[in-house]
Amino acid sequence: MEHTYQYSWIIPFITLPIPMVIGGGLLLFPTATKKFRRMLSFLSVFLLSIVMLFAINLLLQQINRHSIYQSVWSWTINNDFYLESGFLIDPLTSIMLILITTVGMMVLIYSDNYMSHDKGYLRFFAYMSFFNSSMVGLVSSSNLIQIYFFWELVGMCSYLLIGFWFTRPVVGNACQKAFITNRVGDFGFLLGILGIYWITGSLEFRDLFEIVKNLIHNNKVDLLFVTLCSLLLFSGAIAKSAQFPLHIWLPDAMEGPTPISALIHAATMVAAGVFLVARLLPLFRVIPYIMNFIALIGLVTVLLGATLALAQKDIKKGLAYSTMSQLGYMILALGMGSARSSLFHLITHAYSKALLFLGSGSIIHSMEAIVGYSPHKSQNMGLMGGLTKHVPITKISFLLGTLSLSGIPPFACFWSKDEILSDSWLYSPIFAIIACYTAGLTAFYMFRIYLLTFEGHLNIYFQDYSGKKSSSFYSISLWGKGGSRLIKKTNSFLTFLKINTNKRASFFLKKTYRADLNVRKSSSTFHISYLNNIFFPYPQEANNTMLVPMLVLASFTLFIGFIGSPFNQEEEGLDILSKLLIPSLYFLDQNSKESRDCYQFLTNATFSVSIAFFGIFIASFLYKPVYSSLQNLDFLNLTVKKGFQKILRDKIIYLIYDWSYNRGYIDALYAKSLTSGLRRLAEFTHFFDKQIIDRIINGLGFSSFFLGEGIKYLGGGRISSYLLFYLFSIFIFLFLVVPFSFNF
């Protein structure tokens, strides 16, 4: 065991050669490097699999021997100032290593087909490998300054991956927004690190926890300053894990390729903030009010993320707000002191959300056969529906992830979310009511996404939320379930096809279509259907290279929750997760032990599952398929009486829809108060500099010029004139200035 731990420092560097080789090769030998693209991608997967084997070995040793290993060595020494670097292997590190490597493996395999026709194929794998190295280094760091170093590398990789298709202006804006928003939190994080070092004189976790605890116990430190430093440390987690109010970057980050969303915006990078809070939990626990503040931020994020996901049209943005809400559950649990529940939900959510994002990528991949590479169309759930018979494997996988995130047993997220809800009742009834209400919203918006995507049919006429007919295809399908029977009833869809035929005529020809796109090329044979003398393609299931990772993640979604199940306890009364967390006793809090009592578990589970089923029922009622294309239906396909329908739509649904679709007006508020305010300040500063400062300086210059020009004419070179001017000046001084001064 010691031998394995001794050489575990090489884990972050195993995948590092890939970005170095690809970067150097593309710079020096671009043509030759591109010829070996498949070999380099296979090598990146192979090296990450080695890291995964190391992680599994370390995890098994943690479970069997209950030990923590740390190794440090001197980095910088200068008089009293010194820094150390090293690595720390404990349960938290083991959990994060497993998540990074297993999800990363599936995403890399999936990406081989998803990105195969993209010009930046090699660049994508270089970025992903560098991100994996940075993330592994972050979770195995033994001190704050080392975490900050890898923290910034992860942020840089996120910037590069979000802006992967940088030629699109919207992508450039998205990666800049993510970068700047994270810089706000990271600056606070850096100030917090410096403040903690000022207090303790150390950055090592093994030292600063004990030092701060002793200083507070003996009243030898300013409690207000320690609290401020702790809040600054937490600000880094707020930005990285998209917590309110620095959550605004996460939905825009969905502009990057879908595999990136599956990895860094569902399972690893956004989980880094949760990891940081869990790592610093012994510090936060000894500082009054910090834990309450963390729980409050988590609760606000839970509710806000769920409400903002209710009316999103873009499938990836809907999942992004879902991620934000679920991360809020983890932060809420940490703030309540339920660290075990938080880490449990971190594990289950990572696999479930990665499955959902990869499933959405498969859906988008099939939609591109219809509308081409257009994120506005291929990711719009309003243009989907009736996909079940075309992508059955994707449908089943996506349904499993949806059931898991909704909290339906026996899927993964049910076990962890139920623990958090149980712990919230012990912490605060108000917090528990909001958390349970949000659990119902989660089931609602997840099944809304599922129903709009896979169920339904072709609805030609419909009304939007304002009750007016719309020409946009918000809640319709391009192909429909009824096929020719529905389309024969109206010419609207034929008109739509004819319009699109003029733009992309090759979509309706019996031949292979090769899409020549700006930054991404795709070539595939589409299924062509003949209807009323018009040809149009049908969506098709993804390649096996994309389906296999989805099926593997689906198996994790089915079974990973049992590691913390109360029915999976051994003779010691501990489940696998509890045995893993034994070395770090602060993870095994009293709340988590009580929540795993079987009788109380069944009682709480019945309540939480009932809430989830109620949310599913409401979603099914509002978004169920309606097979008449001749009725004027509103955007929710309501089938209740018109009077109640009008009140429900105008008084309630409209407000909720408007709030959700406009992102809670938070982005608009930031645009008005920060962006516009800073712009006006810059414009005022520019005006003041140009019109005031420059004119004063220029005026002094011109004044000195004219003064010099005037004085030069006084110098004629005659001494008598100089004497006369001198005497005149003395006369003025004696007869005007001197008497006036004596009067005072």
C-alpha positions in Angstrom: 0.0 0.0 0.0 2.8 2.5 0.9 4.4 1.7 -2.4 1.3 2.6 -4.3 0.8 5.8 -2.3 4.4 6.8 -2.7 4.2 6.9 -6.5 0.6 8.3 -6.7 2.1 11.8 -7.3 2.5 10.9 -11.0 -1.3 10.5 -11.5 -1.9 14.2 -12.6 1.0 13.9 -15.1 -0.1 10.7 -16.8 -2.4 12.4 -19.3 -0.3 15.5 -19.7 1.8 14.2 -22.7 -1.3 14.2 -24.9 -1.8 18.0 -25.0 1.9 18.5 -25.3 2.3 16.1 -28.3 -0.9 17.4 -30.0 0.0 21.0 -29.5 3.6 20.7 -30.6 2.6 18.5 -33.5 -0.1 20.9 -34.8 2.4 23.8 -34.5 5.4 22.1 -36.1 4.0 19.3 -38.3 0.2 20.0 -38.7 -0.3 17.7 -41.8 1.5 14.7 -40.3 -0.2 15.1 -36.9 -3.7 15.1 -38.4 -2.9 11.8 -40.1 -2.4 10.2 -36.7 -5.5 11.8 -35.2 -7.2 8.5 -34.4 -4.1 7.1 -32.8 -3.7 10.2 -30.6 -7.3 10.0 -29.5 -7.0 6.4 -28.7 -3.8 7.2 -26.7 -5.7 9.9 -24.7 -8.4 7.3 -23.8 -5.7 4.7 -22.9 -3.8 7.1 -20.6 -6.9 8.2 -18.9 -7.8 4.5 -18.3 -4.5 4.1 -16.6 -5.4 6.9 -14.2 -8.8 5.2 -13.7 -7.0 2.0 -12.6 -4.9 4.0 -10.2 -8.0 5.6 -8.8 -9.8 2.3 -8.4 -6.8 0.8 -6.6 -6.6 3.8 -4.2 -10.3 3.6 -3.6 -10.2 -0.1 -2.7 -7.3 0.6 -0.3 -9.3 3.4 1.3 -12.3 1.1 1.9 -10.2 -1.8 3.2 -7.6 -0.1 5.3 -9.3 3.2 6.4 -6.1 5.3 6.0 -5.1 8.8 4.9 -1.8 9.4 3.1 -0.1 12.7 2.6 3.3 13.5 1.2 4.7 17.0 1.0 8.1 18.5 0.0 9.5 22.0 0.2 8.8 24.3 -2.7 9.9 27.8 -1.7 12.0 28.7 1.4 12.9 32.3 2.2 13.6 33.2 5.9 10.2 32.7 7.6 8.3 32.3 4.4 8.0 28.9 2.9 5.6 27.0 0.7 5.2 23.3 0.3 3.7 21.1 -2.4 2.4 17.6 -2.3 -0.5 15.3 -2.6 -3.2 14.1 -0.2 -5.0 10.8 -0.6 -8.2 10.6 1.5 -11.8 9.5 0.9 -12.7 12.8 -0.7 -9.8 12.6 -3.1 -10.6 9.0 -3.9 -14.3 9.8 -4.7 -13.3 12.7 -7.0 -10.7 10.7 -8.8 -13.2 8.0 -9.6 -15.8 10.5 -10.9 -13.2 12.3 -13.0 -11.8 9.2 -14.6 -14.9 7.2 -15.2 -17.0 10.0 -16.5 -14.0 11.3 -18.5 -13.5 7.9 -20.1 -17.1 7.7 -21.2 -17.0 11.3 -22.6 -13.8 10.8 -24.5 -15.1 7.6 -26.1 -18.4 9.3 -26.9 -16.5 12.3 -28.4 -14.6 10.2 -30.9 -17.8 9.9 -33.0 -19.5 13.1 -32.0 -16.5 15.3 -33.0 -15.2 13.0 -35.7 -16.1 15.3 -38.6 -15.0 18.5 -36.8 -11.9 20.4 -38.0 -10.8 20.9 -34.4 -10.9 17.1 -33.5 -7.3 17.0 -32.3 -7.6 20.3 -30.5 -10.7 19.1 -28.7 -8.8 16.0 -27.3 -5.8 18.2 -26.4 -8.1 20.5 -24.3 -9.9 17.6 -22.7 -6.7 15.8 -21.7 -5.3 19.0 -20.2 -8.5 19.5 -18.3 -8.4 16.0 -16.9 -4.8 16.5 -15.7 -5.7 19.8 -14.1 -8.8 18.4 -12.4 -6.8 15.4 -11.0 -4.1 17.7 -9.7 -6.8 19.9 -8.0 -8.5 17.1 -6.1 -5.2 15.6 -4.9 -3.6 18.9 -3.7 -2.5 19.1 -0.1 -2.7 22.9 0.4 -4.6 25.9 -0.6 -2.1 27.6 -2.9 -1.6 24.3 -4.9 -5.4 24.0 -5.2 -5.5 27.6 -6.5 -2.9 26.9 -9.1 -4.9 23.9 -10.5 -8.1 25.9 -9.9 -7.0 28.5 -12.4 -5.9 25.8 -14.9 -9.3 24.3 -14.8 -10.8 27.7 -15.4 -8.6 28.2 -18.4 -9.5 24.8 -19.9 -13.1 25.6 -19.3 -12.7 28.9 -21.2 -11.0 27.1 -24.1 -13.6 24.3 -24.3 -16.6 26.6 -24.0 -15.2 28.8 -26.8 -14.2 25.8 -28.9 -16.3 27.0 -31.9 -14.9 30.5 -31.4 -15.9 31.7 -34.9 -19.5 32.0 -33.8 -20.0 35.4 -32.0 -22.4 33.9 -29.5 -19.8 31.3 -28.5 -17.2 34.0 -28.0 -19.5 36.0 -25.8 -20.4 32.8 -23.8 -16.8 31.9 -23.0 -15.9 35.5 -22.0 -18.9 35.6 -19.7 -17.9 32.4 -18.1 -14.3 33.5 -17.7 -15.1 37.0 -16.3 -17.8 35.6 -13.9 -15.4 33.0 -12.5 -12.6 35.7 -12.2 -14.9 37.5 -9.7 -15.1 34.4 -7.5 -11.5 33.5 -8.0 -10.3 36.9 -6.9 -12.2 36.5 -3.7 -10.8 33.0 -3.3 -7.2 34.4 -3.7 -7.9 37.1 -1.1 -9.3 34.5 1.3 -6.1 32.4 0.9 -3.9 35.3 1.6 -6.0 36.2 4.7 -5.9 32.7 6.1 -2.1 32.6 5.6 -1.9 36.0 7.4 -3.8 34.4 10.4 -2.2 31.0 10.5 1.1 31.3 8.8 0.4 28.0 6.9 -1.6 26.9 3.9 -1.5 23.1 4.6 -4.8 21.6 5.4 -3.3 19.5 8.2 -2.1 22.7 10.0 -4.5 25.5 9.3 -7.7 23.7 10.6 -6.1 23.1 14.0 -4.5 26.5 14.2 -7.7 28.4 13.4 -9.7 26.3 15.9 -7.2 27.0 18.7 -7.0 30.7 17.9 -10.8 31.1 18.0 -11.1 28.9 21.2 -8.5 31.1 23.0 -9.9 34.4 21.6 -6.5 35.3 20.0 -7.9 36.3 16.6 -10.4 38.8 15.3 -13.5 36.8 14.7 -14.8 39.3 12.1 -11.6 39.0 10.0 -11.7 35.2 10.1 -15.3 35.2 9.0 -14.5 37.6 6.2 -11.6 35.3 5.0 -13.9 32.3 5.1 -16.6 34.1 3.1 -13.9 35.0 0.5 -12.8 31.3 0.3 -16.4 30.3 -0.2 -16.8 32.9 -3.0 -14.5 30.7 -5.2 -17.0 27.8 -4.8 -19.9 30.1 -5.5 -18.5 31.0 -8.9 -17.2 27.6 -9.9 -20.3 25.7 -8.8 -22.7 28.3 -10.4 -24.3 29.3 -7.1 -26.4 32.4 -6.7 -25.5 35.2 -7.6 -22.6 34.0 -9.8 -24.6 31.4 -11.6 -25.2 33.4 -14.8 -22.4 31.8 -16.8 -23.6 28.2 -16.6 -26.5 28.2 -19.2 -24.4 30.3 -21.7 -21.6 27.7 -21.3 -23.8 25.3 -23.2 -22.7 26.9 -26.4 -19.7 24.5 -26.4 -19.8 21.0 -27.8 -22.2 18.7 -25.8 -19.5 16.3 -24.6 -17.9 19.3 -22.8 -21.2 20.0 -21.1 -21.4 16.3 -20.0 -17.9 16.4 -18.4 -17.0 19.8 -17.1 -20.5 21.3 -16.6 -22.1 18.3 -15.0 -19.7 15.9 -13.3 -16.3 17.5 -12.6 -15.6 21.3 -13.0 -18.8 22.6 -11.4 -18.3 19.9 -8.7 -15.0 21.5 -7.9 -16.8 24.1 -5.8 -18.6 21.4 -3.8 -15.2 19.7 -3.4 -13.6 22.9 -2.1 -16.4 23.4 0.5 -16.1 19.8 1.6 -12.3 20.1 1.9 -12.6 23.3 4.0 -15.6 22.0 6.1 -13.5 21.6 9.3 -12.6 25.3 9.0 -16.1 26.5 8.3 -17.6 24.5 11.2 -15.6 26.4 13.9 -16.6 29.8 12.5 -20.0 31.1 13.6 -22.7 31.9 11.0 -20.6 30.6 8.0 -22.4 27.3 7.9 -25.8 29.0 8.0 -24.7 31.3 5.2 -23.6 28.4 3.1 -26.9 26.6 3.6 -28.8 29.7 2.7 -26.9 30.2 -0.6 -27.5 26.5 -1.4 -31.2 26.8 -0.7 -31.6 29.9 -2.8 -29.7 28.2 -5.7 -31.9 25.1 -5.4 -35.1 27.0 -5.8 -33.8 29.5 -8.4 -32.3 26.9 -10.6 -35.5 24.8 -10.6 -37.8 27.8 -11.4 -35.5 28.9 -14.2 -35.6 25.5 -15.8 -39.3 25.4 -16.1 -39.8 27.1 -19.5 -36.4 26.8 -21.3 -36.7 25.9 -25.0 -33.1 24.8 -25.4 -32.6 21.3 -24.1 -29.1 21.9 -22.9 -29.9 25.1 -21.1 -32.8 23.2 -19.3 -30.3 20.6 -18.2 -27.8 23.4 -17.2 -30.3 25.0 -14.8 -31.1 21.5 -13.5 -27.3 21.1 -12.8 -27.4 24.5 -11.0 -30.3 23.3 -8.8 -28.7 20.0 -7.9 -25.4 21.6 -7.0 -27.5 23.8 -4.7 -28.7 20.7 -3.0 -25.0 19.7 -2.4 -24.1 23.1 -1.0 -27.2 23.1 1.1 -26.3 19.7 2.6 -22.8 20.9 3.4 -24.1 24.0 5.1 -26.4 21.9 7.2 -23.4 19.8 8.2 -24.6 16.7 6.3 -21.3 16.2 4.4 -22.0 12.5 3.7 -25.3 13.3 2.0 -23.7 16.0 -0.1 -20.9 13.7 -1.3 -23.4 10.9 -1.9 -25.5 13.3 -4.1 -22.3 14.4 -5.8 -21.6 10.8 -6.9 -25.1 10.0 -8.0 -25.8 13.3 -9.8 -22.5 13.1 -11.7 -23.4 9.9 -13.5 -27.1 10.7 -14.0 -26.4 14.2 -15.4 -23.5 13.0 -17.6 -26.0 10.4 -19.0 -28.6 13.1 -19.7 -26.1 15.4 -21.4 -24.8 12.6 -23.6 -28.4 11.7 -24.4 -29.1 15.3 -25.3 -26.0 15.2 -27.6 -27.4 12.1 -29.3 -30.7 13.9 -29.8 -29.0 17.0 -31.2 -26.9 14.8 -33.4 -30.1 13.2 -34.9 -31.8 16.6 -35.2 -29.0 17.9 -37.3 -30.1 15.5 -40.0 -33.2 17.5 -40.3 -32.3 21.1 -39.7 -28.5 21.1 -40.3 -26.0 22.4 -37.7 -28.1 25.1 -36.2 -28.1 25.2 -32.4 -31.2 27.4 -32.5 -33.1 24.6 -34.2 -31.3 21.4 -33.3 -31.4 22.1 -29.6 -34.9 23.6 -29.5 -37.3 21.2 -27.8 -40.2 22.9 -29.6 -38.9 21.4 -32.9 -38.8 17.9 -31.4 -41.4 15.4 -30.3 -42.1 11.9 -31.6 -38.5 10.8 -31.4 -39.3 7.6 -29.6 -39.5 5.3 -32.6 -36.4 6.9 -34.3 -34.0 6.9 -31.4 -35.2 4.1 -29.0 -31.9 3.5 -27.2 -31.3 7.2 -26.6 -34.9 7.4 -25.4 -34.5 4.6 -22.8 -31.2 6.0 -21.6 -32.6 9.5 -21.3 -35.6 8.2 -19.4 -33.4 6.4 -16.9 -31.5 9.7 -16.2 -34.8 11.6 -16.0 -36.3 9.1 -13.5 -33.1 9.3 -11.4 -32.9 13.0 -11.3 -36.6 13.1 -10.4 -36.0 11.0 -7.4 -37.8 7.8 -8.4 -36.5 4.6 -6.7 -34.4 2.6 -7.2 -32.4 5.0 -9.4 -29.3 6.7 -8.1 -30.3 10.2 -7.2 -33.3 8.9 -5.2 -31.1 7.6 -2.4 -28.9 10.7 -2.1 -31.7 13.3 -2.5 -33.8 11.5 0.0 -31.0 11.8 2.5 -30.7 15.5 1.9 -34.4 16.1 2.3 -34.4 14.0 5.5 -31.5 16.0 6.9 -33.2 19.3 6.0 -36.2 18.4 8.3 -33.7 18.1 11.2 -32.0 21.4 10.3 -35.0 23.7 9.6 -38.6 23.0 8.7 -38.6 26.1 6.4 -35.5 24.8 4.6 -37.1 21.4 4.3 -40.4 22.7 2.8 -38.5 24.7 0.1 -36.2 21.7 -0.6 -39.2 19.3 -0.9 -41.1 21.8 -3.1 -38.1 22.1 -5.4 -37.9 18.3 -5.6 -41.4 18.4 -7.1 -40.3 21.1 -9.5 -37.4 18.9 -10.5 -39.6 16.0 -11.5 -41.9 18.4 -13.4 -39.2 20.1 -15.5 -37.3 16.9 -16.2 -40.4 15.2 -17.5 -41.3 18.3 -19.4 -38.0 17.9 -21.2 -38.6 14.2 -21.8 -42.2 14.6 -23.0 -41.4 17.5 -25.4 -38.5 15.6 -26.8 -39.6 12.0 -27.2 -43.4 12.0 -27.0 -46.0 14.0 -28.9 -46.7 14.5 -32.6 -47.1 17.1 -35.3 -49.3 20.1 -34.2 -49.6 22.6 -37.1 -51.6 25.2 -35.3 -51.0 26.3 -31.8 -51.0 29.4 -29.6 -48.1 30.8 -27.6 -48.4 31.7 -23.9 -50.0 35.1 -24.8 -52.8 33.3 -26.6 -51.9 34.6 -30.0 -51.2 32.4 -33.0 -47.5 32.1 -33.8 -45.8 31.2 -36.9 -42.8 29.8 -35.1 -42.6 26.1 -34.4 -42.4 26.2 -30.6 -44.2 23.1 -29.5 -44.5 21.0 -32.7 -42.6 18.2 -34.3 -41.0 18.3 -37.7 -42.1 14.8 -38.6 -44.9 13.9 -36.2 -46.2 10.6 -35.0 -49.2 10.3 -37.3 -47.2 10.7 -40.5 -49.1 11.4 -43.7 -52.5 11.4 -42.1 -51.7 14.5 -40.2 -49.9 16.3 -42.9 -52.7 15.8 -45.5 -55.0 17.9 -43.4 -53.2 21.1 -44.0 -50.8 22.8 -46.4 -49.0 24.7 -43.7 -46.4 22.0 -43.2 -45.9 21.6 -47.0 -45.3 25.3 -47.2 -42.7 25.0 -44.5 -41.0 22.2 -46.4 -41.1 24.1 -49.6 -39.5 27.1 -47.9 -36.8 25.0 -46.5 -36.4 23.2 -49.8 -35.3 26.4 -51.4 -32.7 26.9 -48.8 -31.4 23.4 -48.3 -32.7 21.4 -51.3 -30.3 18.5 -50.8 -32.2 17.6 -47.6 -35.0 16.2 -49.8 -33.0 14.3 -52.4 -32.3 10.6 -52.4 -28.6 10.9 -51.9 -26.0 11.3 -49.2 -25.8 14.9 -48.0 -22.4 16.3 -46.9 -22.8 19.4 -44.7 -20.2 22.0 -45.3 -20.4 24.1 -42.1 -18.4 26.9 -40.7 -16.4 25.1 -38.0 -18.0 21.7 -38.0 -18.5 19.2 -40.8 -20.7 16.2 -40.7 -21.3 13.5 -43.3 -24.0 10.9 -42.8 -26.6 9.1 -44.8 -30.1 10.2 -43.8 -33.3 8.2 -43.8 -35.4 9.7 -46.5 -39.2 9.6 -46.5 -41.5 10.2 -49.4 -44.7 12.0 -48.7 -47.0 14.0 -51.0 -44.2 14.2 -53.6 -41.9 15.8 -51.1 -38.8 14.2 -49.7 -37.6 14.8 -46.2 -35.2 13.0 -43.8 -36.0 11.3 -40.6 -33.8 11.3 -37.5 -31.7 8.2 -36.8 -30.1 6.6 -33.8 -26.5 7.5 -32.9 -23.4 5.4 -33.7 -22.4 2.6 -31.4 -19.4 4.6 -30.2 -21.9 7.1 -28.8 -24.4 4.6 -27.5 -22.0 2.4 -25.5 -20.9 5.2 -23.1 -24.5 6.1 -22.6 -25.4 2.5 -21.7 -22.5 2.3 -19.3 -23.6 5.5 -17.6 -27.1 4.2 -17.6 -25.9 1.1 -15.6 -24.2 3.5 -13.1 -27.5 5.4 -12.8 -29.3 2.2 -12.0 -26.9 0.7 -9.4 -24.5 3.4 -8.0 -27.1 4.6 -5.5 -27.0 1.3 -3.6 -23.5 2.1 -2.2 -25.3 4.4 0.3 -28.6 2.5 0.6 -29.7 1.7 4.2 -30.5 -1.8 2.9 -26.9 -2.4 2.0 -25.4 -2.3 5.5 -22.9 -4.9 6.7 -22.3 -6.3 10.2 -20.9 -3.0 11.5 -24.0 -1.2 10.4 -22.2 0.7 7.8 -22.7 0.8 4.0 -19.9 1.0 1.5 -19.9 4.8 1.4 -19.8 5.0 5.1 -16.9 2.6 5.3 -15.0 4.7 2.7 -15.6 7.9 4.8 -14.4 6.4 8.1 -10.9 8.0 8.0 -12.6 11.5 7.7 -14.9 11.3 10.7 -16.4 14.8 10.0 -18.1 13.3 7.0 -20.1 10.9 9.3 -22.3 13.4 11.0 -25.2 12.6 13.3 -27.8 13.7 10.8 -26.7 11.3 8.2 -26.7 8.4 10.6 -30.3 9.2 11.6 -31.4 9.5 8.0 -30.2 6.0 7.3 -32.5 4.4 9.9 -34.7 2.0 7.9 -38.0 2.9 9.4 -37.4 6.6 9.2 -36.0 6.1 5.7 -39.2 4.4 4.5 -41.3 7.2 6.0 -39.3 10.0 4.4 -39.0 8.1 1.1 -42.7 7.7 0.8 -43.1 11.4 1.2 -40.4 12.4 -1.3 -41.5 9.9 -3.9 -45.1 11.2 -3.6 -43.8 14.7 -4.3 -41.9 13.5 -7.3 -44.9 11.6 -8.7 -47.1 14.6 -8.2 -44.6 16.7 -10.3 -44.6 14.0 -13.0 -48.4 13.9 -13.0 -48.6 17.7 -13.5 -46.0 17.5 -16.4 -47.9 14.7 -18.0 -51.2 16.5 -17.7 -49.8 19.7 -19.2 -47.6 18.3 -21.9 -49.4 15.1 -22.8 -49.7 14.4 -26.6 -52.8 15.7 -28.3 -53.5 14.1 -31.7 -55.7 16.8 -33.3 -53.8 19.2 -35.5 -56.9 21.3 -36.4 -57.6 22.8 -32.9 -56.3 26.1 -31.7 -54.1 24.8 -28.8 -52.1 26.9 -26.4 -48.5 26.2 -25.7 -49.3 23.8 -22.9 -52.0 21.8 -24.7 -54.4 22.3 -21.8 -57.6 20.3 -21.9 -59.6 22.0 -19.1 -62.5 24.3 -19.3 -61.9 27.6 -21.1 -62.6 29.8 -18.1 -60.2 28.0 -15.8 -57.8 27.7 -18.7 -57.8 31.5 -19.2 -57.2 32.2 -15.5 -54.5 29.6 -15.2 -52.8 30.8 -18.3 -53.0 34.6 -17.8 -52.7 34.9 -14.1 -50.3 32.1 -13.2 -48.6 30.4 -16.1 -47.8 33.6 -17.9 -45.9 35.0 -14.8 -44.1 31.7 -14.2 -43.2 31.3 -17.9 -42.0 34.9 -18.2 -39.9 34.6 -15.0 -38.3 31.4 -16.2 -37.8 32.2 -19.9 -36.2 35.6 -19.0 -33.8 33.9 -16.5 -35.4 35.5 -13.5 -34.4 38.9 -14.9 -31.1 38.5 -13.2 -29.0 38.7 -16.4 -31.0 41.9 -17.3 -30.3 43.3 -13.9 -26.6 42.7 -14.2 -26.7 44.2 -17.7 -28.3 47.3 -16.4 -26.5 47.8 -13.1 -23.1 46.4 -13.9 -22.5 46.3 -17.7 -24.4 49.5 -18.5 -23.1 51.2 -15.3 -19.5 50.4 -16.1 -20.0 51.5 -19.7 -21.4 54.8 -18.6 -18.6 55.2 -16.1 -16.1 54.5 -18.9 -17.8 57.0 -21.2 -17.8 59.7 -18.5 -14.2 59.0 -17.7 -13.4 59.2 -21.4 -15.3 62.5 -21.7 -13.7 64.0 -18.6 -10.2 63.0 -19.8 -10.8 64.3 -23.4 -12.9 67.4 -22.7 -11.6 68.5 -19.2 -8.1 67.2 -18.5 -6.9 67.4 -22.1 -8.3 70.9 -22.6 -6.7 72.2 -19.4 -3.3 70.8 -20.4 -3.7 72.1 -24.0 -4.9 75.5 -22.7 -1.8 75.8 -20.5 0.3 75.0 -23.5 -1.4 77.5 -25.7 -1.3 80.1 -22.8 2.5 79.7 -22.4 2.9 80.0 -26.2 0.9 83.3 -26.4 2.6 84.6 -23.2 6.0 83.9 -24.6 5.0 85.5 -27.9 3.8 88.6 -26.1 6.8 88.9 -23.8 9.4 88.6 -26.6 8.2 91.9 -28.1 9.0 93.6 -24.8 12.7 92.6 -25.1 14.1 95.3 -27.6 17.7 95.2 -26.3 17.7 98.8 -25.0 18.8 99.3 -21.4 16.9 102.5 -20.9 13.6 100.8 -21.7 14.4 98.1 -19.2 15.1 100.7 -16.5 11.9 102.6 -17.3 9.8 99.3 -16.9 11.7 98.5 -13.7 11.0 101.9 -12.1 7.4 101.8 -13.2 6.9 98.5 -11.5 8.5 99.8 -8.2 6.2 102.8 -8.4 3.1 100.6 -8.7 4.3 98.4 -5.8 5.1 101.4 -3.4 1.9 103.4 -4.1 -0.7 100.6 -4.4 0.4 97.4 -2.7 2.3 98.7 0.3 -0.3 101.1 1.6 -3.0 98.5 1.1 -1.1 96.0 3.2 -0.5 98.5 6.1 -4.3 99.0 6.4 -4.6 95.4 7.4 
